[in-house]
Each structure stands twice: as structure tokens, then as C-alpha cells.
């Protein structure tokens, strides 16, 4: 009997001590990230058969279990990857917002100031200082465009650098996971789980999900294979793959994640990065940053090209036409204001001499002195360059120097209440007669478009105010005094209200409205990104709380269990004390 009670007391003390050790381990790791609460699993020892029945043989420690939930762990990892991707993207978007300032520091305001400077040029086309101010405004706009373009390039370089940092962390984590796999595999077949190693691996996988979303597959030997969300293998057993960052062959400024194998780098499809920092960076680079850069470049190119095109249609202060024609009849602009217009970073102000600004129009229009109507000339806008040597219509186009062209208004033969107009040259001969005759409509420009001419496009648009009467005329001639002519400066000023910018290639807008669209588009993206980041962060926090309620250490519970098993240990010791007393008594009786 003494031997039996000794055994019972001993196993009870061992069970209580094991439980107390585990409780102390839990309390020690209450603040350890990724730690899962452990519990000792106890079981009754099989009974000993005797003639009088089965006698209990006490308690035994089966194993130490880790309190966790695989479903909750995977849900937390998924939400962690999503939250990390969203937060990474929104952080970059906030940096991108600073590239497009608002108000008087904005690019739209600077562009409008370039055109507004044409007011003084138009008022005093011979004033060099007014021309210099216009060029200074143009240089200021160029500088702001260059700054914005450089900021985008810096952001792109930052993305590539961050990709390298993230990939470095991924490689470090996968190597650690492979090592832990190897250590876990050593205990395969022991019948007991290496709880702390399993916690370590789970923590590493969670950290890995912050960089890139991964999926895991358990193997029979206890190891875990790790795959990117898109299927790329990262860890197999105790072997880890190595990732690297390379330049995109299609755009060397962009970075791509590649798998390094046997001395070669295989670029991975961006779709394989389905979460984590990598996805946030790739999405920002490929979508947000790329679209903003494209819109910025388009904005600059459309505005600069429109100004250049108008500059090419005018005359400088010395009376030089700013467009010539090559041997095949194609127009060649000789003095653009801006060059390298395709890139915000590279655009430059090409013109430095104020005299070169094309304030004068090659043509002037003057109403006839004998007119009976109220017609007045508003503007005469060149649609294409005045033909000179080699132009397709150099020999036939009018007016020419000393040979004006006259607009004659006549009563419409089919409707006496309406007017038509036609052109006659300096000899009175018809010029570009059309059938039916051109009909004059108030508010519509007068032009010499003729489908039967080469080219068929009109040379000019003559805008008038008032109402002409039959027999009234307007004489159109080449400009004789460019220093006092402001026709092209007025047309350039008119670009403020023209829809010269198309950010999407479909709809057109004025320069200020287009810049407002750019800011608005980016603002919507930032707001959407912030909303997504807030939602995904909430989901991550909820997942963490749910998992913690299952696997986390509750100090109140552990304290209660500590007292419980302390009393159990003391009771087991009392059993041994009683057993010793009984054994001593038996020895005394036997002696």
C-alpha cells in the first residue's frame, strides 16, 4: 500500500509542477508578440487490476498543447497583408499630392499667367519690357513643370528603393522560416509539438504577410511550404527562394520583383503580389504614379504645343514669319517658345530674345470706308502658316504683299433676308468661288475654306462684330508694320478660354480646368486610398482581437489557475507525507 500511495502522490506532484511551470511560462510571455497560450494536457493512468477490482494509478502528463486556431491565424495574415498594402499605398499617395499644389503655386495658375502676360504685349507690341515679362512668366511655368516632373521621378526612385528594402526583408524572413522548418522537422515522430518553434514560425509568417501576402501548406514532416498569393513558391521545407529587384525592360525607371535562380533573374508577374508592402508599392508605381505622370506630361505638352503652334503662325518684332516650308511643302516652325515638350522634366524655354515673340499676325483686316452696315473687325486668326516658297499653295494663295484680298457681302439669291460673302483679289477677279455661295451667319467666322483647293483647309478665320449690309467689304492684306500689330498676341491671349488640353485623349478643357481635373482626379484616388486603408486596418485589428481572445494570455485566468495548481501541488505533497508516516509505522510494527 505504501508503494501505491507513494506513486500516486509522486505523479500528482509532477502533474501539478508541470502545470505550474506552464502557467509561469504563459505569464512570462504575456507581452511576447505572437506567443500562444499553452496548457498541459492531463490524463488518468490506466487502472491496476486486482481481485478486488481496478485501482487507480494516478495522473499522467500527456503533452503540452498550444492554444491557437488555424482559421483565425490565416484570417489575420490575410487582413495584415491587405492593411499593409493599403497603408503603403496611401503613404505614397500623400507624397504624390504635394506634386500638384493648388492656388497661385499651381501649374494651372502659372500657365494662365503666361497667357495673361500677352495682355501687355498686345497693348504695346513694340515694348521690349512687356515681351520680357511674358518670357519670364513662361520660364516660371517651365520651372514649375520641371520641379513637378523631378518630384515624380524622385517618388519613382523611392519606390524602387522601397521595393529593394521590402524584398530584402522577405528574403530574411523566408530564410528564417526555412531554418525553423528544419528545427521543427527534427521532432517529427516524437508525438509532441514544439510549441515555441511553431509560435516562432507563425510570427515569421505574419511578418512575411506584411511584406507580401502568402499562403501556406502543411507537410507530413511538420514543415510548412510558403507560396506567394499568386502561387510563386518561396519556402519548401528547409529551402528558401531568393527574390531581387530589377529594372523593367520596358521602362528602366520602374522596378520589378524577380526570382533569382542559377544566376538569372526571372521577372515575376505583378499579379503574384496580392498583398503586403510589395503590392502597395507596385500598385502605386504602375497605376497612381504612372497615370499622374502621364497626365502631367500631357498637360505640359498640350499647353506648350498650343502656344508653340500659335507662335509659329505669327511674326516677330522684325517682321519675320516664324514658319517656313521644306522642299515637300511641309511647314517648319523656326522659333518655338518651348522645346522638349513631351516630358515635364525635360521641357525648356527655347526663346530668350524678346524680339522673337510673335505678337504680330501676318494678316490684317480693315472694313471698307464706304460700308453702310455696322460691321467691325474683331480678330483675324491664322489657321495655318502664311504660304511662302515651297508651300503647297504658294503660287495661288492670297493675299500676298501688295495684293490684298477683299471680302464682299451680297444678298442671298435664294433668301433676300440673308447675306452671302465671296472673295475677290486685287484685280476684282473671284477667288475660291464655291457653289452654293458661302452664307454669312452672325457669330460664325469668315474663312476661305475650299474643298477644291490644295490644301482645302482655310488659311484664316475672320471674326467680325456688328451686321454688314449688301455691298459692304472688308479688305484683308499682309501686315506691313509688325511692330504695331498685335493680332497674334490677341489670339495667343485667347488660348485662355480655349479647350486646348485633353488629359484623356477624348474630352478637352481649358488649361485651368484641365489642371483642376488633375488635382480632382488625384484627390479622389487619395480619398479612396485612405478609406480602403481605414477599412483594412479595422479588419486587421478585429482579426487580431479575435485571435488574441483564443490564443492570448489572460493574466487573471492564469493567476486563478496558479492558485488552483499550487493547492493541488500542496495536496499532493500531503499525500506523500501521509505515505511516509504510514511506511514508518509499518516498519516500527514489523521491527
Secondary structure, DSSP 8 states (H G I E B T S, - for coil): -HHHHHHHHHHHHHHHHHHHHHHHHHHHTTTSTT---EEEEEEE---EEETTEEE---EEEEEEEE---HHHHHHHHHHHHHHHHHHHHHHHHHHHHTTS--GGGSHHHHHHHHHHTHHHHHHTTT-HHHHHHHHHHHHHHHHHHHHHHHHHHHHHHHHHHHHHHHHHHHHHHHHHHHHHHHHHHTTTTSSS--HHHHHHHHHHHHHHHHHS-EEEEE-TTS-EEEEETTS-EEEETTEE-EEEEEEETTEEEEEEEEEEETTEEEE--GGG--SHHHHHHHHIIIIIIHHHHHHHHHHHHHHHHHHHHHHHTEE-TT--BSEEE-TTS-EEES--SEE-TT-TTT-EE----GGGS--EESEEEEE-TT--S--EEEEEEESS----TT-TTTTT-S-BTTB-EEEEEEEETTEEEEEEEEEE-TTS-EES--SS-EEE-TTS-EE---TTSSS-S-SEEEEEES---TT-EEEEEE-S-GGG--HHHHHHHGGGGS--B-SSSSS-B-HHHHHHHHHHHHHHHHHHHHHHHHHHHHHHHHHHHHHHHHHS--HHHHHHHHHHHHHHHHHHHHHHHHHHHHHHHHHHHH-
